[in-house]
Amino acid sequence: MTQHAHHDEHARTGGATWAMAAQATLHCLTGCAIGEVLGMVIGTALGLSNAVVIVLSVVLAFAFGYALTMRGVLRSGVDLRRAFRLALAADTVSIAVMEVVDNTVVAGIPGAMDAGLGSPLFWGSLALSLALAFVVTTPVNRWMIGRGLGHAVVHAAH
């Protein structure tokens, strides 16, 4: 990359690197994956309808995603109310993108939502959906961080 192209890229992304975006996405994916897997397991084990399983998974993904962000922010001395607002600002778009991708993939794989907990199809589709969610969300997070949004908000608060 020429020096001019590197400068243009740096200016266009606000200095956000792919490594920064991947780290933010991985952080977000951790909370999403915990909630998503827990929701899928609980819903499948209870024999809930596919729509209810997806809603449960999405709710838990947001809850765990926000909780992980708040945990770190609270440790830095920020009060609970501000920590919650920071988590909303940092994670909402990232989690939403992940959940759309992730649930679309799982719902789109024939039989995956109806496969039992002991089925490789169930676990394989879930793993694939989370991997694809990471790939799709990383550029979104890079764009947001470069504009002082998303996880950049949390880092500015520390």
Secondary structure, DSSP 8 states (H G I E B T S, - for coil): --HHHHHHHHHHHTT--HHHHHHHHHHHHHHHHHHHHHHHHHHHHTT--HHHHHHHHHHHHHHHHHHHHHHHHHHTT--HHHHHHHHHHHHHHHHHHHHHHHHHHHHHSTTTTTS-TT-HHHHHHHHHHHHHHHHHHHHHHHHHHHTT-THHHHHHH-
